[in-house]
Every structure is written in structure tokens, then in C-alpha cells.
Amino acid sequence: MSGCIPASTHDSFHEKDKNEVVEMSVLMSCYNIDDLAKLARRRIPKPVFDYVEGGADDEVTLAQNISAFRRYQIVPRALRDVSSISTETSIMGCQIPFPFYISATGFSGMMYPGEGELAGAKAAAKVGALYMASTFSNRTLEEIAGVSDADKLFQVYVLNDQRLSEELLRRVKQAGYKGLCLTVDTVTGGNRERDARSGLSIPPRLTIKSVMQYMMRPKWLLGYMSSPHSMALGNFPNMPKVSVTNSEAFTAAMGQLFKKNLTWADAEKMVKEWDGPFAIKGIMSAADALKAKEIGATAIILSNHGGRQLDGTPAPIDLVEEIRAAVGPDMEIVVDGGIRRGTDIFKSLALGANACSLGRAYVRGLSAGGEAGVVRALQILETEFSRCMTLAGCTSIDEITREHVKRVD
Ligand code: FNR
């Protein structure tokens, strides 16, 4: 089966030097998103890997985001002409080749020192995928916009400093981002005990606990120490670089930056000022979904921040049906959390979502191999998703309906 992402995305092997050929073959031998995680684990220090993979408290929500997909079984339809299928769709005013996109992940300079977010944005542009930049990127939103002429979204955290927040939105508009996404589940940091155990500190501190972890990844360490962007708050050049000695301090430092008294009235004002595709990320109830619709948001992202914030919240996939029924057919719904397989995306759409967004599935590719690693992650999911559509007897996104999935408890 051929997908939207051609094999030629990975340029001809003849043009590559030996290292690149070896690197490409290592990535191509990652057959799924979990394989990319295994490769990432070998390439980035444990504290950074744990920062990416970990969740809050007992990580119950983190695990359930993934396992909840098993509650849904795919019901294929037989004897349908699937000789030609299209995975194209649209979200937030952007035409996209497949119904998933790269979600905002801050501090990508930790996962891929040097290029950081630029590697992700370039990979997305290469395959026409949608990329959402984070407020807390290490590179500036203008640099990210500059490396890709593909459509992009911007994720916004509202800061305590109102003047800075207003200035940020002006810059986002000017840089040509198509849609704005307000994250509402981060008024304070989550309790991520994995980070404390593995000795996360920024910049890396070579303590007895962590020295081996960093020294065993010399390429990462060199790249990280030599890059001026590592842990810079790219979008706020006048703010000092993040420097914290432990995970609690990291959470506290981030928490202090956020506006804690953000309300629906502020969100409504932002929707009006932005005057374009606007999503609220972190919606977890039908009541809030309806509120988002009422204030004029065009999309909601059902998300518990990948289980990184409040442990014990439901898996987003379990909310889709109820929330679709509440908001009606027109509002766009994105499922965010636990997407590791093309079949997860198919199930989300069958239950009523318009698209899915990728957190760790993307970061694993980035940590494993920068731009090429992200292309590989997108390619894996695109191939899995189009194969799933074909086997389920669907030739277009519109043909994926509620009858294609059944819930088993
Ligand atoms: C995130 N996420 C996130 N969300 C956001 O709105 N702004 C941000 O800056 C970040 N940063 C971030 C960093 C890292 C390392 C991770 C793993 C996640 C959350 C992200 O956008 C998304 O909601 C979840 O990651 C989705 O869950 P999965 O796909 O990781 O299971």
C-alpha cells in the first residue's frame, strides 16, 4: 500500500554519506511508535526521556489514555471498492493530508538539542502535516514559521504579564499562524515524581545520581551544552533562561509564569481578538465544551495534557461520543492523548472526532532522530491509518462512521 508520505521523502541513499545511510536504516527499522521510543531511550539521557514519557502522580491517567483505546473494537465493512482511498481532511481552516497533526510540546531543545522545534516544523512541512508551536518553545515562533511554509497553529499559555501575552499574540498573527489554541489545563504544574527520581535539572547538573546518565549520551550532552537555545524561552528573549535544580523547582518556575485567574471572559475576549480558527485545549466535560461553543471557539481539543497534569481524569477517547452529542455536528473535536497507532486515530474519528493530535508519538520521533525521526513517526502513523481505513472498507474520512466501532467493556 502506498501512503501520502512517499519513500522519496528520505532522499536517495546515493546522495547521502555513510552516516546518514546508517541513520536512515536505523530509523526505518523502527516499525512502530514504541520502537521509536526504544531508540529515543538509547539516545537521550534518562532524566530527559522520563520528562517526556512520564505523567502525574501514579500515572494512572497516562496509562489509561492508551489502554482505553482497547475498549473499542473496529467493525470492518466487507466487499467495498477500496482500490483508491483518500485520507485528506481539514481542521482549524487547514487542509491536511491525514487526520492527525503535531501537538504543542515545549522545550524541544531538550529532546533534540540545537534545532529543537525547527526539526519538527521542517519535518511537518516536508510531508504537508500541520504543526502546532508551543508558547514555551526554545526557538522563537518567527524562527519556526521561517523554516516551513506549511500551515501552522500556535498554542498559547496566558502569562501573568498581560503586556507580554498581548505582544505574543500580535507576533503570532504577524508570523502567519493559521489558528490559535488556548491551553487551559496548566494553571499550575503537574506532580511528576518520575522527574524527581531521575534527577531532572536544567541545565543538566552532573550529580552523583545523574552523572552517568548524561555522560553516557555524549552526543546529546555536547549538543545541549553548545547550543545557545537550550532552555531559552525562545518567545521571551528578555526572560532569563530556565535554570532549576530539581523537578519541583521546574514545575514551580513554570507555574509562576501562568495567569491563574484566567476565566471564560478572558477566553471570549481572545476568541474575538484573534478572529480566526480558535481551539480550546484541555476540555474534559460536555459542560465546558458547550461553554467553548458559546464563546465562539471553533474547535475543542479533548485533552488531559497526556496525563501530565491531573491524574485520575478520564481518557479523552472515552469523552468523544458524549461531547459530540452535546456540541452537535459543526464544532471541530480533536482527540489528544494516547495516540500510538493508526487504529487509535480511526477509532477516534468513528466516535465523532475530526482529527487527533500527537504528543509523545511526535516527541519520540524527534528524540530518536530529529527531522528524519519525525518524518518516520508521521510515516508510520499514516501507513497504519490508511491500511486501517482500507481494511475497514472506508475510502474517505467522511465514510468513517459510528457503525465502524463498537465499545466492549
Ligand atoms: C506536552 N504537552 C504540551 N501541551 C501544551 O499545550 N503546551 C506545551 O508546551 C506542551 N508541552 C509538552 C511537552 C511534552 C514533553 C509532552 C509529552 C507534552 C501536551 C501535548 O501537547 C499533548 O496534549 C499530549 O502530549 C498528548 O498526549 P500523548 O499524545 O503524549 O499521549
Boltz pocket constraint, residues with backbone or C-beta under 6 A from the ligand:
constraints:
  - pocket:
      binder: B
      contacts: [[A, 51], [A, 52], [A, 53], [A, 65], [A, 103], [A, 104], [A, 105], [A, 106], [A, 107], [A, 134], [A, 135], [A, 136], [A, 155], [A, 183], [A, 281], [A, 303], [A, 304], [A, 305], [A, 306], [A, 307], [A, 336], [A, 337], [A, 338], [A, 339], [A, 357], [A, 358], [A, 359], [A, 360], [A, 361], [A, 363]]
      max_distance: 6.0
